[in-house]
Amino acid sequence: MKKISLFIFALSTLSVANAQVVGKQFPDLSGETLEDKTVSIPKDTKGKFTLIGMAFSQKAEADLQSWVDPVYNTFINPSAIVDYSVNVFLIPMFTGAKQPTMNLAKKQMKENTEKSFYKNVLCYHGELKKYKEELQMTDKEKPYFFVIDKNGKIVYTTSGAFSEEKLDAIEDKVE
C-alpha cells in the first residue's frame, strides 16, 4: 500500500485524549473525505465502533505516520485476518491560518494516498478550541486517538507513537 504522504499530515497532527474523556459523548465533528463525501461524527458512525485519529500540528507527524500501516492492516485491509467492522478516520485539522490550504493539501493527499484509503481520511476545517477543550488534546506534539462505541460514546483514548500495546487495547475495545 502506498503510504499516506508525510505531507498529508504535515499541516496537522493526530492527537489522543486522556482518560478523563472516557465515558463522554464524542463532540459533533463534520469533515470531507478524500472522496469528497461529507461525514459527521458521531451521527454517521452510529451502529459501529469507530477509531478516530486527530491531528492539528506538524509536531506529531512522525508519531502519526507510525500508526498508518498498523491501522490499515488491522482495520481497513480487506485481507485482514479479523474483520472488525469498524469505522476508521484519520482527521487532519485545518484550523486558523491553515484553513485556506485545505484544498491544496487534499489534492496532494489524493496524489500520495491509495484510493482504497480515501474514505478514511477526513479533512476538517474550522474551530479547534472546542475539540482541544472537550477532548483534552493539550499537547500539540502528540497524535490523539479515540475509540467511540456504537452510540458515539468515548470508550478508549491514547496518544503518541504507535505501539503494539496501544493497538491491542484498541482491538479489545472494538471486538
OpenMM code with the backbone's topology and positions (N, CA, C; nanometers):
from openmm import Vec3, app, unit

residues = "MET LYS LYS ILE SER LEU PHE ILE PHE ALA LEU SER THR LEU SER VAL ALA ASN ALA GLN VAL VAL GLY LYS GLN PHE PRO ASP LEU SER GLY GLU THR LEU GLU ASP LYS THR VAL SER ILE PRO LYS ASP THR LYS GLY LYS PHE THR LEU ILE GLY MET ALA PHE SER GLN LYS ALA GLU ALA ASP LEU GLN SER TRP VAL ASP PRO VAL TYR ASN THR PHE ILE ASN PRO SER ALA ILE VAL ASP TYR SER VAL ASN VAL PHE LEU ILE PRO MET PHE THR GLY ALA LYS GLN PRO THR MET ASN LEU ALA LYS LYS GLN MET LYS GLU ASN THR GLU LYS SER PHE TYR LYS ASN VAL LEU CYS TYR HIS GLY GLU LEU LYS LYS TYR LYS GLU GLU LEU GLN MET THR ASP LYS GLU LYS PRO TYR PHE PHE VAL ILE ASP LYS ASN GLY LYS ILE VAL TYR THR THR SER GLY ALA PHE SER GLU GLU LYS LEU ASP ALA ILE GLU ASP LYS VAL GLU".split()
positions = [
    Vec3(0.0842, -0.1177, 0.0000),
    Vec3(0.0000, 0.0000, 0.0000),
    Vec3(0.0885, 0.1236, 0.0000),
    Vec3(0.0574, 0.2183, -0.0851),
    Vec3(0.1266, 0.3473, -0.0802),
    Vec3(0.0983, 0.4073, 0.0551),
    Vec3(0.2003, 0.4551, 0.1188),
    Vec3(0.1784, 0.5190, 0.2474),
    Vec3(0.1224, 0.6576, 0.2243),
    Vec3(0.0459, 0.7010, 0.3210),
    Vec3(-0.0017, 0.8379, 0.3139),
    Vec3(0.1224, 0.9245, 0.3209),
    Vec3(0.1324, 1.0153, 0.2325),
    Vec3(0.2479, 1.1048, 0.2283),
    Vec3(0.2641, 1.1762, 0.3608),
    Vec3(0.3892, 1.2001, 0.3959),
    Vec3(0.4124, 1.2775, 0.5170),
    Vec3(0.3445, 1.4130, 0.5073),
    Vec3(0.3291, 1.4626, 0.3850),
    Vec3(0.2633, 1.5921, 0.3694),
    Vec3(0.1178, 1.5872, 0.4105),
    Vec3(0.0560, 1.4697, 0.3965),
    Vec3(-0.0848, 1.4591, 0.4322),
    Vec3(-0.1088, 1.5213, 0.5674),
    Vec3(-0.0195, 1.4918, 0.6552),
    Vec3(-0.0380, 1.5436, 0.7888),
    Vec3(0.0703, 1.6438, 0.8250),
    Vec3(0.1416, 1.6931, 0.7261),
    Vec3(0.2450, 1.7919, 0.7527),
    Vec3(0.1854, 1.9181, 0.8118),
    Vec3(0.0612, 1.9464, 0.7766),
    Vec3(-0.0046, 2.0649, 0.8304),
    Vec3(-0.0789, 2.0356, 0.9586),
    Vec3(-0.0849, 1.9067, 0.9947),
    Vec3(-0.1622, 1.8717, 1.1119),
    Vec3(-0.1036, 1.7499, 1.1794),
    Vec3(-0.1585, 1.7157, 1.2972),
    Vec3(-0.1090, 1.6043, 1.3743),
    Vec3(-0.2238, 1.5348, 1.4443),
    Vec3(-0.2177, 1.4028, 1.4518),
    Vec3(-0.3200, 1.3302, 1.5261),
    Vec3(-0.2962, 1.3453, 1.6749),
    Vec3(-0.4029, 1.3454, 1.7502),
    Vec3(-0.3934, 1.3603, 1.8944),
    Vec3(-0.4898, 1.2663, 1.9646),
    Vec3(-0.4548, 1.2192, 2.0871),
    Vec3(-0.5435, 1.1327, 2.1638),
    Vec3(-0.5735, 1.1923, 2.2996),
    Vec3(-0.6973, 1.1868, 2.3389),
    Vec3(-0.7407, 1.2434, 2.4666),
    Vec3(-0.7010, 1.1551, 2.5830),
    Vec3(-0.7042, 1.2120, 2.7025),
    Vec3(-0.6693, 1.1323, 2.8200),
    Vec3(-0.7925, 1.0638, 2.8767),
    Vec3(-0.7706, 0.9863, 2.9796),
    Vec3(-0.8772, 0.9028, 3.0346),
    Vec3(-0.9949, 0.9813, 3.0906),
    Vec3(-0.9796, 1.1101, 3.1171),
    Vec3(-1.0894, 1.1891, 3.1721),
    Vec3(-1.2034, 1.2075, 3.0729),
    Vec3(-1.1824, 1.1802, 2.9465),
    Vec3(-1.2899, 1.1944, 2.8493),
    Vec3(-1.3620, 1.0618, 2.8238),
    Vec3(-1.3069, 0.9520, 2.8739),
    Vec3(-1.3726, 0.8230, 2.8576),
    Vec3(-1.5087, 0.8283, 2.9251),
    Vec3(-1.6103, 0.7824, 2.8535),
    Vec3(-1.7467, 0.7844, 2.9051),
    Vec3(-1.8277, 0.9025, 2.8547),
    Vec3(-1.7610, 1.0008, 2.7963),
    Vec3(-1.8305, 1.1176, 2.7435),
    Vec3(-1.8670, 1.0954, 2.5970),
    Vec3(-1.9670, 1.1677, 2.5522),
    Vec3(-2.0079, 1.1645, 2.4121),
    Vec3(-1.9022, 1.2361, 2.3278),
    Vec3(-1.8667, 1.1776, 2.2135),
    Vec3(-1.7722, 1.2444, 2.1239),
    Vec3(-1.8418, 1.3669, 2.0665),
    Vec3(-1.7757, 1.4827, 2.0659),
    Vec3(-1.8408, 1.6039, 2.0148),
    Vec3(-1.8650, 1.5958, 1.8636),
    Vec3(-1.9726, 1.6581, 1.8177),
    Vec3(-2.0042, 1.6589, 1.6746),
    Vec3(-1.8882, 1.7175, 1.5956),
    Vec3(-1.8515, 1.6473, 1.4899),
    Vec3(-1.7433, 1.6909, 1.4029),
    Vec3(-1.7782, 1.6501, 1.2611),
    Vec3(-1.7731, 1.7441, 1.1685),
    Vec3(-1.8001, 1.7136, 1.0276),
    Vec3(-1.6792, 1.7502, 0.9451),
    Vec3(-1.6548, 1.6691, 0.8443),
    Vec3(-1.5436, 1.6945, 0.7537),
    Vec3(-1.5708, 1.6302, 0.6203),
    Vec3(-1.4737, 1.6411, 0.5326),
    Vec3(-1.4873, 1.5885, 0.3971),
    Vec3(-1.3768, 1.4872, 0.3713),
    Vec3(-1.4156, 1.3677, 0.3259),
    Vec3(-1.3171, 1.2647, 0.2952),
    Vec3(-1.2433, 1.3000, 0.1661),
    Vec3(-1.1402, 1.2227, 0.1367),
    Vec3(-1.0694, 1.2426, 0.0106),
    Vec3(-1.1566, 1.2010, -0.1080),
    Vec3(-1.2678, 1.1341, -0.0808),
    Vec3(-1.3667, 1.1023, -0.1851),
    Vec3(-1.4661, 1.2169, -0.2020),
    Vec3(-1.4456, 1.3271, -0.1304),
    Vec3(-1.5327, 1.4445, -0.1324),
    Vec3(-1.6712, 1.4151, -0.0750),
    Vec3(-1.6776, 1.3226, 0.0172),
    Vec3(-1.8025, 1.2888, 0.0856),
    Vec3(-1.7996, 1.3513, 0.2249),
    Vec3(-1.9094, 1.4173, 0.2628),
    Vec3(-1.9190, 1.4759, 0.3960),
    Vec3(-1.9564, 1.3673, 0.4963),
    Vec3(-1.8827, 1.3632, 0.6064),
    Vec3(-1.9086, 1.2675, 0.7136),
    Vec3(-1.9201, 1.3462, 0.8432),
    Vec3(-2.0240, 1.3141, 0.9207),
    Vec3(-2.0438, 1.3756, 1.0519),
    Vec3(-2.0278, 1.2685, 1.1589),
    Vec3(-1.9350, 1.2922, 1.2480),
    Vec3(-1.9101, 1.2005, 1.3597),
    Vec3(-1.9705, 1.2656, 1.4836),
    Vec3(-2.0449, 1.1959, 1.5650),
    Vec3(-2.0758, 1.0536, 1.5619),
    Vec3(-2.2023, 1.0165, 1.4842),
    Vec3(-2.2733, 1.1145, 1.4317),
    Vec3(-2.4010, 1.0877, 1.3638),
    Vec3(-2.3894, 0.9780, 1.2573),
    Vec3(-2.2923, 0.9891, 1.1679),
    Vec3(-2.2795, 0.8941, 1.0574),
    Vec3(-2.2048, 0.7664, 1.0946),
    Vec3(-2.1597, 0.7567, 1.2182),
    Vec3(-2.0848, 0.6377, 1.2588),
    Vec3(-2.1631, 0.5509, 1.3565),
    Vec3(-2.2844, 0.5928, 1.3899),
    Vec3(-2.3646, 0.5158, 1.4859),
    Vec3(-2.3894, 0.3755, 1.4315),
    Vec3(-2.3871, 0.2807, 1.5229),
    Vec3(-2.4091, 0.1417, 1.4856),
    Vec3(-2.2799, 0.0636, 1.4676),
    Vec3(-2.1657, 0.1332, 1.4670),
    Vec3(-2.0347, 0.0688, 1.4542),
    Vec3(-1.9358, 0.1368, 1.5486),
    Vec3(-1.8414, 0.0588, 1.5975),
    Vec3(-1.7315, 0.1201, 1.6697),
    Vec3(-1.6506, 0.2020, 1.5700),
    Vec3(-1.5871, 0.3075, 1.6184),
    Vec3(-1.5116, 0.3966, 1.5309),
    Vec3(-1.3795, 0.4337, 1.5968),
    Vec3(-1.2724, 0.4212, 1.5197),
    Vec3(-1.1404, 0.4656, 1.5626),
    Vec3(-1.1130, 0.5987, 1.4936),
    Vec3(-1.0803, 0.6997, 1.5735),
    Vec3(-1.0576, 0.8339, 1.5227),
    Vec3(-0.9180, 0.8787, 1.5639),
    Vec3(-0.8422, 0.9276, 1.4668),
    Vec3(-0.7132, 0.9900, 1.4952),
    Vec3(-0.7224, 1.1354, 1.4540),
    Vec3(-0.6805, 1.2257, 1.5412),
    Vec3(-0.6925, 1.3692, 1.5120),
    Vec3(-0.5561, 1.4356, 1.5206),
    Vec3(-0.5299, 1.5236, 1.4228),
    Vec3(-0.4018, 1.5917, 1.4155),
    Vec3(-0.4227, 1.7404, 1.3945),
    Vec3(-0.3447, 1.8222, 1.4644),
    Vec3(-0.3606, 1.9650, 1.4437),
    Vec3(-0.2291, 2.0411, 1.4403),
    Vec3(-0.1156, 1.9711, 1.4262),
    Vec3(0.0123, 2.0403, 1.4107),
    Vec3(0.1123, 1.9490, 1.3409),
    Vec3(0.2220, 2.0074, 1.2953),
    Vec3(0.3280, 1.9297, 1.2305),
    Vec3(0.4082, 1.8495, 1.3313),
    Vec3(0.4074, 1.8893, 1.4535),
    Vec3(0.4959, 1.8309, 1.5545),
    Vec3(0.4779, 1.6804, 1.5722),
    Vec3(0.3574, 1.6306, 1.5536),
    Vec3(0.3315, 1.4887, 1.5779),
    Vec3(0.3347, 1.4043, 1.4512),
    Vec3(0.3857, 1.4593, 1.3445),
    Vec3(0.3839, 1.3908, 1.2151),
    Vec3(0.4457, 1.2517, 1.2201),
    Vec3(0.5625, 1.2381, 1.2788),
    Vec3(0.6288, 1.1070, 1.2839),
    Vec3(0.5471, 1.0071, 1.3641),
    Vec3(0.4903, 1.0529, 1.4772),
    Vec3(0.4080, 0.9629, 1.5578),
    Vec3(0.2836, 0.9199, 1.4826),
    Vec3(0.2227, 1.0118, 1.4119),
    Vec3(0.1044, 0.9784, 1.3322),
    Vec3(0.1397, 0.8767, 1.2238),
    Vec3(0.2477, 0.9012, 1.1540),
    Vec3(0.2892, 0.8100, 1.0469),
    Vec3(0.3124, 0.6690, 1.1000),
    Vec3(0.3560, 0.6584, 1.2250),
    Vec3(0.3820, 0.5265, 1.2816),
    Vec3(0.2546, 0.4427, 1.2960),
    Vec3(0.1380, 0.5071, 1.2919),
    Vec3(0.0098, 0.4383, 1.3052),
    Vec3(-0.0508, 0.3938, 1.1721),
    Vec3(-0.0137, 0.4570, 1.0629),
    Vec3(-0.0840, 0.4381, 0.9360),
    Vec3(-0.0875, 0.2917, 0.8923),
    Vec3(0.0264, 0.2277, 0.8784),
    Vec3(0.0273, 0.0888, 0.8309),
    Vec3(-0.0404, -0.0072, 0.9286),
    Vec3(-0.0100, -0.0004, 1.0601),
    Vec3(-0.0778, -0.0931, 1.1516),
    Vec3(-0.2304, -0.0761, 1.1527),
    Vec3(-0.2784, 0.0477, 1.1475),
    Vec3(-0.4232, 0.0711, 1.1459),
    Vec3(-0.4825, 0.0175, 1.0158),
    Vec3(-0.4174, 0.0463, 0.9043),
    Vec3(-0.4669, -0.0044, 0.7757),
    Vec3(-0.4706, -0.1570, 0.7768),
    Vec3(-0.3609, -0.2195, 0.8158),
    Vec3(-0.3515, -0.3660, 0.8117),
    Vec3(-0.4470, -0.4346, 0.9088),
    Vec3(-0.4767, -0.3705, 1.0198),
    Vec3(-0.5639, -0.4308, 1.1203),
    Vec3(-0.7120, -0.4067, 1.0933),
    Vec3(-0.7480, -0.2826, 1.0544),
    Vec3(-0.8889, -0.2462, 1.0495),
    Vec3(-0.9458, -0.2183, 0.9110),
    Vec3(-0.8624, -0.1922, 0.8120),
    Vec3(-0.9133, -0.1495, 0.6819),
    Vec3(-0.8864, -0.2514, 0.5716),
    Vec3(-0.7692, -0.3082, 0.5704),
    Vec3(-0.7277, -0.4012, 0.4660),
    Vec3(-0.8302, -0.5137, 0.4504),
    Vec3(-0.8845, -0.5298, 0.3283),
    Vec3(-0.9858, -0.6343, 0.3083),
    Vec3(-0.9331, -0.7752, 0.3331),
    Vec3(-0.8027, -0.7942, 0.3283),
    Vec3(-0.7482, -0.9279, 0.3514),
    Vec3(-0.6983, -0.9450, 0.4949),
    Vec3(-0.7402, -0.8561, 0.5854),
    Vec3(-0.7009, -0.8673, 0.7261),
    Vec3(-0.7524, -0.9987, 0.7837),
    Vec3(-0.6831, -1.0510, 0.8787),
    Vec3(-0.7176, -1.1794, 0.9393),
    Vec3(-0.8529, -1.1729, 1.0093),
    Vec3(-0.8784, -1.0645, 1.0818),
    Vec3(-1.0038, -1.0464, 1.1548),
    Vec3(-1.0796, -0.9300, 1.0919),
    Vec3(-1.2105, -0.9470, 1.0729),
    Vec3(-1.2933, -0.8375, 1.0234),
    Vec3(-1.3602, -0.7712, 1.1428),
    Vec3(-1.3073, -0.6572, 1.1831),
    Vec3(-1.3598, -0.5872, 1.2994),
    Vec3(-1.4843, -0.5065, 1.2687),
    Vec3(-1.5119, -0.4803, 1.1433),
    Vec3(-1.6271, -0.3997, 1.1042),
    Vec3(-1.6303, -0.2694, 1.1854),
    Vec3(-1.5228, -0.1945, 1.1738),
    Vec3(-1.5065, -0.0707, 1.2492),
    Vec3(-1.4803, 0.0438, 1.1514),
    Vec3(-1.5380, 0.1597, 1.1818),
    Vec3(-1.5065, 0.2801, 1.1049),
    Vec3(-1.3692, 0.3292, 1.1475),
    Vec3(-1.2936, 0.3832, 1.0531),
    Vec3(-1.1637, 0.4419, 1.0846),
    Vec3(-1.1538, 0.5758, 1.0132),
    Vec3(-1.1201, 0.6802, 1.0898),
    Vec3(-1.0996, 0.8126, 1.0312),
    Vec3(-0.9739, 0.8755, 1.0881),
    Vec3(-0.8830, 0.9111, 1.0003),
    Vec3(-0.7678, 0.9929, 1.0365),
    Vec3(-0.8034, 1.1335, 0.9935),
    Vec3(-0.7955, 1.2266, 1.0866),
    Vec3(-0.8509, 1.3607, 1.0637),
    Vec3(-0.7441, 1.4686, 1.0762),
    Vec3(-0.6910, 1.5154, 0.9633),
    Vec3(-0.6078, 1.6349, 0.9704),
    Vec3(-0.6998, 1.7547, 0.9939),
    Vec3(-0.6630, 1.8381, 1.0891),
    Vec3(-0.7479, 1.9511, 1.1270),
    Vec3(-0.6880, 2.0808, 1.0738),
    Vec3(-0.7577, 2.1411, 0.9796),
    Vec3(-0.7143, 2.2667, 0.9206),
    Vec3(-0.7874, 2.3789, 0.9932),
    Vec3(-0.7156, 2.4434, 1.0818),
    Vec3(-0.7758, 2.5468, 1.1647),
    Vec3(-0.6951, 2.6756, 1.1516),
    Vec3(-0.7565, 2.7844, 1.1901),
    Vec3(-0.6871, 2.9123, 1.1883),
    Vec3(-0.6309, 2.9450, 1.0505),
    Vec3(-0.5050, 2.9822, 1.0474),
    Vec3(-0.4395, 3.0232, 0.9234),
    Vec3(-0.4235, 2.9087, 0.8241),
    Vec3(-0.4363, 2.7836, 0.8694),
    Vec3(-0.4214, 2.6682, 0.7796),
    Vec3(-0.5474, 2.6390, 0.6973),
    Vec3(-0.6619, 2.6958, 0.7347),
    Vec3(-0.7870, 2.6645, 0.6654),
    Vec3(-0.7799, 2.6870, 0.5143),
    Vec3(-0.7227, 2.7975, 0.4668),
    Vec3(-0.7198, 2.8199, 0.3219),
    Vec3(-0.6339, 2.7183, 0.2456),
    Vec3(-0.5475, 2.6459, 0.3152),
    Vec3(-0.4600, 2.5495, 0.2484),
    Vec3(-0.5234, 2.4118, 0.2325),
    Vec3(-0.6431, 2.3927, 0.2871),
    Vec3(-0.7030, 2.2598, 0.2884),
    Vec3(-0.7216, 2.2021, 0.1485),
    Vec3(-0.7737, 2.2777, 0.0541),
    Vec3(-0.7990, 2.2224, -0.0792),
    Vec3(-0.6702, 2.1803, -0.1480),
    Vec3(-0.5658, 2.2588, -0.1355),
    Vec3(-0.4370, 2.2213, -0.1929),
    Vec3(-0.3818, 2.0969, -0.1240),
    Vec3(-0.3927, 2.0929, 0.0065),
    Vec3(-0.3448, 1.9766, 0.0816),
    Vec3(-0.4232, 1.8515, 0.0436),
    Vec3(-0.5557, 1.8638, 0.0277),
    Vec3(-0.6377, 1.7493, -0.0138),
    Vec3(-0.5919, 1.6969, -0.1494),
    Vec3(-0.5651, 1.7874, -0.2404),
    Vec3(-0.5191, 1.7470, -0.3738),
    Vec3(-0.3888, 1.6679, -0.3631),
    Vec3(-0.2962, 1.7174, -0.2838),
    Vec3(-0.1687, 1.6479, -0.2667),
    Vec3(-0.1865, 1.5158, -0.1930),
    Vec3(-0.2777, 1.5111, -0.0964),
    Vec3(-0.3048, 1.3859, -0.0263),
    Vec3(-0.3574, 1.2810, -0.1233),
    Vec3(-0.4480, 1.3220, -0.2120),
    Vec3(-0.5039, 1.2285, -0.3098),
    Vec3(-0.3952, 1.1711, -0.3998),
    Vec3(-0.2988, 1.2544, -0.4370),
    Vec3(-0.1909, 1.2090, -0.5243),
    Vec3(-0.0998, 1.1092, -0.4554),
    Vec3(-0.0926, 1.1145, -0.3224),
    Vec3(0.0014, 1.0320, -0.2480),
    Vec3(-0.0632, 0.9255, -0.1604),
    Vec3(-0.1907, 0.9023, -0.1804),
    Vec3(-0.2640, 0.8068, -0.0987),
    Vec3(-0.3364, 0.7082, -0.1891),
    Vec3(-0.3350, 0.5816, -0.1522),
    Vec3(-0.4098, 0.4826, -0.2287),
    Vec3(-0.5588, 0.5127, -0.2196),
    Vec3(-0.6276, 0.4927, -0.3307),
    Vec3(-0.7712, 0.5223, -0.3354),
    Vec3(-0.8502, 0.4439, -0.2317),
    Vec3(-0.8050, 0.3249, -0.1991),
    Vec3(-0.8776, 0.2445, -0.1002),
    Vec3(-0.8761, 0.3089, 0.0385),
    Vec3(-0.7898, 0.4062, 0.0597),
    Vec3(-0.7781, 0.4742, 0.1888),
    Vec3(-0.8475, 0.6099, 0.1889),
    Vec3(-0.8966, 0.6558, 0.0731),
    Vec3(-0.9602, 0.7879, 0.0619),
    Vec3(-1.0747, 0.8065, 0.1607),
    Vec3(-1.1554, 0.7035, 0.1792),
    Vec3(-1.2732, 0.7167, 0.2654),
    Vec3(-1.2359, 0.7276, 0.4134),
    Vec3(-1.1093, 0.7001, 0.4449),
    Vec3(-1.0658, 0.7013, 0.5840),
    Vec3(-0.9916, 0.8281, 0.6247),
    Vec3(-0.9655, 0.9160, 0.5285),
    Vec3(-0.9020, 1.0440, 0.5594),
    Vec3(-1.0115, 1.1499, 0.5548),
    Vec3(-1.0373, 1.2100, 0.6686),
    Vec3(-1.1449, 1.3073, 0.6827),
    Vec3(-1.0844, 1.4433, 0.7153),
    Vec3(-1.0929, 1.5356, 0.6218),
    Vec3(-1.0348, 1.6688, 0.6410),
    Vec3(-1.1352, 1.7595, 0.7107),
    Vec3(-1.0916, 1.8179, 0.8202),
    Vec3(-1.1752, 1.9089, 0.8972),
    Vec3(-1.1190, 2.0494, 0.8837),
    Vec3(-1.2073, 2.1470, 0.8643),
    Vec3(-1.1644, 2.2866, 0.8723),
    Vec3(-1.2640, 2.3608, 0.9591),
    Vec3(-1.2103, 2.4416, 1.0451),
    Vec3(-1.2955, 2.5168, 1.1363),
    Vec3(-1.2256, 2.5452, 1.2668),
    Vec3(-1.3043, 2.5563, 1.3693),
    Vec3(-1.2580, 2.5925, 1.5032),
    Vec3(-1.1881, 2.4742, 1.5702),
    Vec3(-1.0791, 2.4990, 1.6390),
    Vec3(-1.0045, 2.3940, 1.7093),
    Vec3(-1.0333, 2.3939, 1.8597),
    Vec3(-1.0589, 2.5106, 1.9148),
    Vec3(-1.0710, 2.5270, 2.0596),
    Vec3(-1.1682, 2.4272, 2.1228),
    Vec3(-1.2844, 2.4107, 2.0621),
    Vec3(-1.3871, 2.3199, 2.1153),
    Vec3(-1.3315, 2.1786, 2.1338),
    Vec3(-1.2608, 2.1296, 2.0336),
    Vec3(-1.2098, 1.9924, 2.0380),
    Vec3(-1.0932, 1.9795, 2.1350),
    Vec3(-1.0055, 2.0783, 2.1369),
    Vec3(-0.8942, 2.0754, 2.2318),
    Vec3(-0.9460, 2.0697, 2.3746),
    Vec3(-1.0506, 2.1474, 2.4030),
    Vec3(-1.1055, 2.1513, 2.5382),
    Vec3(-1.1849, 2.0254, 2.5710),
    Vec3(-1.2818, 1.9920, 2.4864),
    Vec3(-1.3698, 1.8785, 2.5162),
    Vec3(-1.2962, 1.7447, 2.5148),
    Vec3(-1.1965, 1.7326, 2.4287),
    Vec3(-1.1245, 1.6061, 2.4167),
    Vec3(-0.9899, 1.6096, 2.4892),
    Vec3(-0.9630, 1.7207, 2.5539),
    Vec3(-0.8416, 1.7398, 2.6322),
    Vec3(-0.7156, 1.7074, 2.5519),
    Vec3(-0.7102, 1.7625, 2.4319),
    Vec3(-0.5934, 1.7469, 2.3456),
    Vec3(-0.4999, 1.8639, 2.3772),
    Vec3(-0.4152, 1.8454, 2.4752),
    Vec3(-0.3350, 1.9558, 2.5268),
    Vec3(-0.1946, 1.9642, 2.4686),
    Vec3(-0.1425, 1.8551, 2.4184),
    Vec3(-0.0047, 1.8522, 2.3694),
    Vec3(-0.0048, 1.8405, 2.2174),
    Vec3(0.0209, 1.9513, 2.1497),
    Vec3(0.0140, 1.9501, 2.0038),
    Vec3(0.1255, 1.8683, 1.9406),
    Vec3(0.2209, 1.8216, 2.0200),
    Vec3(0.3296, 1.7397, 1.9668),
    Vec3(0.2934, 1.5923, 1.9606),
    Vec3(0.1727, 1.5571, 2.0040),
    Vec3(0.1291, 1.4169, 2.0040),
    Vec3(0.0067, 1.3990, 1.9160),
    Vec3(-0.0050, 1.2830, 1.8531),
    Vec3(-0.1323, 1.2492, 1.7898),
    Vec3(-0.2281, 1.1963, 1.8975),
    Vec3(-0.3571, 1.2186, 1.8772),
    Vec3(-0.4597, 1.1724, 1.9718),
    Vec3(-0.5551, 1.0787, 1.9009),
    Vec3(-0.5876, 0.9686, 1.9665),
    Vec3(-0.6773, 0.8681, 1.9100),
    Vec3(-0.7902, 0.8402, 2.0073),
    Vec3(-0.9082, 0.8175, 1.9497),
    Vec3(-1.0270, 0.7899, 2.0294),
    Vec3(-1.0986, 0.6692, 1.9711),
    Vec3(-1.1477, 0.5832, 2.0568),
    Vec3(-1.2388, 0.4775, 2.0139),
    Vec3(-1.3747, 0.5174, 2.0689),
    Vec3(-1.4732, 0.5267, 1.9780),
    Vec3(-1.6090, 0.5554, 2.0234),
    Vec3(-1.6960, 0.4336, 1.9954),
    Vec3(-1.7907, 0.4117, 2.0836),
    Vec3(-1.8778, 0.2952, 2.0693),
    Vec3(-1.9870, 0.3207, 1.9656),
    Vec3(-2.0772, 0.2266, 1.9541),
    Vec3(-2.1824, 0.2315, 1.8520),
    Vec3(-2.2775, 0.3496, 1.8700),
    Vec3(-2.2757, 0.4112, 1.9877),
    Vec3(-2.3628, 0.5255, 2.0151),
    Vec3(-2.2873, 0.6578, 2.0220),
    Vec3(-2.1582, 0.6554, 1.9943),
    Vec3(-2.0793, 0.7779, 1.9932),
    Vec3(-2.0124, 0.8131, 2.1248),
    Vec3(-2.0150, 0.7223, 2.2202),
    Vec3(-1.9522, 0.7464, 2.3499),
    Vec3(-1.8054, 0.7027, 2.3441),
    Vec3(-1.7173, 0.7828, 2.4008),
    Vec3(-1.5745, 0.7517, 2.4023),
    Vec3(-1.5484, 0.6390, 2.5014),
    Vec3(-1.4861, 0.5304, 2.4525),
    Vec3(-1.4574, 0.4152, 2.5382),
    Vec3(-1.3080, 0.3949, 2.5606),
    Vec3(-1.2252, 0.4636, 2.4815),
    Vec3(-1.0803, 0.4493, 2.4971),
    Vec3(-1.0105, 0.5664, 2.4304),
    Vec3(-0.8996, 0.6097, 2.4888),
    Vec3(-0.8159, 0.7123, 2.4281),
    Vec3(-0.6698, 0.6752, 2.4450),
    Vec3(-0.5891, 0.7228, 2.3551),
    Vec3(-0.4446, 0.7087, 2.3667),
    Vec3(-0.3805, 0.8188, 2.2842),
    Vec3(-0.2509, 0.8333, 2.3001),
    Vec3(-0.1810, 0.9366, 2.2242),
    Vec3(-0.0377, 0.8929, 2.1988),
    Vec3(0.0267, 0.9656, 2.1092),
    Vec3(0.1674, 0.9405, 2.0822),
    Vec3(0.1916, 0.8384, 1.9731),
    Vec3(0.3141, 0.7911, 1.9691),
    Vec3(0.3573, 0.6969, 1.8666),
    Vec3(0.2873, 0.5623, 1.8820),
    Vec3(0.2823, 0.4894, 1.7725),
    Vec3(0.2240, 0.3561, 1.7711),
    Vec3(0.3010, 0.2633, 1.8639),
    Vec3(0.2254, 0.1733, 1.9267),
    Vec3(0.2849, 0.0599, 1.9982),
    Vec3(0.1873, -0.0559, 1.9877),
    Vec3(0.2391, -0.1762, 1.9955),
    Vec3(0.1538, -0.2956, 1.9922),
    Vec3(0.0559, -0.2958, 2.1088),
    Vec3(0.1005, -0.2476, 2.2243),
    Vec3(0.0135, -0.2443, 2.3420),
    Vec3(-0.1069, -0.1541, 2.3186),
    Vec3(-0.0850, -0.0383, 2.2561),
    Vec3(-0.1959, 0.0526, 2.2271),
    Vec3(-0.2910, -0.0088, 2.1253),
    Vec3(-0.2360, -0.0713, 2.0220),
    Vec3(-0.3211, -0.1353, 1.9219),
    Vec3(-0.4008, -0.2493, 1.9848),
    Vec3(-0.3375, -0.3286, 2.0707),
    Vec3(-0.4082, -0.4372, 2.1391),
    Vec3(-0.5248, -0.3830, 2.2224),
    Vec3(-0.5029, -0.2711, 2.2906),
    Vec3(-0.6091, -0.2101, 2.3714),
    Vec3(-0.7243, -0.1639, 2.2825),
    Vec3(-0.6923, -0.1075, 2.1667),
    Vec3(-0.7965, -0.0654, 2.0727),
    Vec3(-0.8729, -0.1873, 2.0226),
    Vec3(-0.8017, -0.2917, 1.9857),
    Vec3(-0.8681, -0.4140, 1.9382),
    Vec3(-0.9611, -0.4703, 2.0442),
    Vec3(-0.9176, -0.4692, 2.1701),
    Vec3(-1.0020, -0.5192, 2.2792),
    Vec3(-1.1327, -0.4419, 2.2892),
    Vec3(-1.1273, -0.3113, 2.2635),
    Vec3(-1.2469, -0.2276, 2.2751),
    Vec3(-1.3435, -0.2475, 2.1586),
    Vec3(-1.2951, -0.2796, 2.0401),
    Vec3(-1.3830, -0.2900, 1.9233),
    Vec3(-1.4284, -0.4318, 1.8940),
    Vec3(-1.3796, -0.5303, 1.9686),
    Vec3(-1.4211, -0.6693, 1.9439),
    Vec3(-1.5642, -0.6925, 1.9872),
] * unit.nanometer
topology = app.Topology()
chain = topology.addChain("A")
for resn in residues:
    res = topology.addResidue(resn, chain)
    for name in ("N", "CA", "C"):
        topology.addAtom(name, app.Element.getBySymbol(name[0]), res)
